[in-house]
């Protein structure tokens, strides 16, 4: 029976990433010879991840936040992390993975996102110094990381559509708790993170949108790695 992937987010045909994701999965499944299905799950429909997502083998929390129901997205991420299901979070999905980890692993109950709660006491996602809306940049991928293994090279040029990213002051706390930051731009700014294989079989978040490669007819290496982990 094919593995089932939940695409967590609020689908819109106007969002480039949403148009790219199904094609990215089609190309990845063909490339790694893995049979999988996928289904969009609106955040407004999430009340209990353990109940609502039980039939899914893996989760991809997709771009285009703020989500209609951010609590539902955070619950889904926690469920994937705790049940060891393969998880991919791109753009807003990565940002919310940081919030979930901060709240439930670091114990920062007030951890929040500057876009939706700019006056929060503990902002782990803050506005970027320079907008990355429809920008591209070349990234350095950390040796020994799942990202580096997925791409098979030390660098990759990727596209973005975001104005928010990790707050640098919390980096050390995340790293002490086991999260590894694994992609960096030319100035050293964090662009991705993952849990090592000793803690989770596949848990990767990127500020960039690797799925966009599919719109050029290319197999996104990270999406192929995600499908391979099913």
Secondary structure, 3 states (H helix, E strand, C coil): CCEEEEEECCCCCCCHHHHHHHHHHHHHHHHHCCCEEEEEECHHHCCCHHHHCCCCCEEEECCCCCCCCHHHHHHHHHHHHHCCCEEEEECHHHHHHHHHHHHHCCCCCCEEECCCCCCCCEEEEEECCCCCCCCEEEEEECCCCHHHHHHCCCEEEEECCCCEEECHHHHHHHHHCCEEEEEECCCCCEEEEEECCCCCCCEEEECCCHHHHHHHCCCCHHHHHHHHCC
